[in-house]
C-alpha cells in the first residue's frame, strides 16, 4: 500500500505538516517495502487558489492508496474519495509517528459527511 503523508521535510523524522494542499512535500511511504519517496508540492504550496484540489489530483496520479494529514478541505476530499483514496487525520508530531499509528491501527479513515 502507498501512503502519502504531508510534511515539510525529507525524512520520516520530519514534522507531519498540518496542511494538505499547501504542505511543501508529501512523503509517499510503501507499507510493503518500508521504502519511501519525497514528492515536491511546490505548485500547491505556491498556488493562489485550488491548492487542495491540485494536490489531490497529484496524489491520484501517483497511485497512492491512502493519505495521512491533519486537515483536508471538502474539494480535495471529494477528489480523493472518488479515486478510492482513504483519508486519515492525525495529530502526530512526525511522519514516523503517523506511520506507526497507521500500522498499529490507531488511525481511522475519515467518513464523508
GIVEN-V821815 format. One record per backbone hydrogen bond with DSSP energy under -1.0 kcal/mol. NH is the residue of the N-H (numbers start at 0). CO is the residue of the C=O. E is the energy in kcal/mol with one decimal. If there is no record, write none. Layout:
nh = (NH;NH)
co = (CO;CO)
e = (E;E)
This chain:
nh = (2;3;4;5;6;13;15;16;22;24;25;26;27;28;29;30;33;36;38;40;44;45;53;54;55;56;57;58;59;60;61;62;63;64;65;66;67;68;76;77;78;79;80;81;82;83;84;85;87;89;94;95;97;98;99;100;101;102;103;104;105;109)
co = (28;65;26;67;24;10;92;5;19;6;38;4;36;2;34;0;29;27;25;23;40;41;49;50;51;52;53;54;55;56;57;59;58;1;1;85;3;87;72;73;74;75;76;77;78;80;79;64;66;68;13;11;93;94;95;96;97;98;99;101;100;86)
e = (-3.1;-3.0;-2.0;-1.6;-2.4;-1.8;-1.7;-1.7;-1.5;-2.1;-2.4;-2.8;-3.0;-3.3;-3.0;-2.7;-2.3;-1.8;-3.1;-2.8;-2.7;-2.4;-2.5;-2.5;-2.5;-2.3;-2.0;-2.1;-2.1;-2.3;-1.8;-1.2;-1.8;-2.9;-1.6;-2.3;-3.0;-2.2;-2.6;-2.1;-1.7;-2.6;-3.0;-2.5;-1.4;-1.5;-2.6;-2.2;-3.2;-1.9;-2.5;-2.9;-1.9;-2.6;-2.5;-2.4;-2.4;-2.9;-2.0;-1.6;-2.6;-3.5)
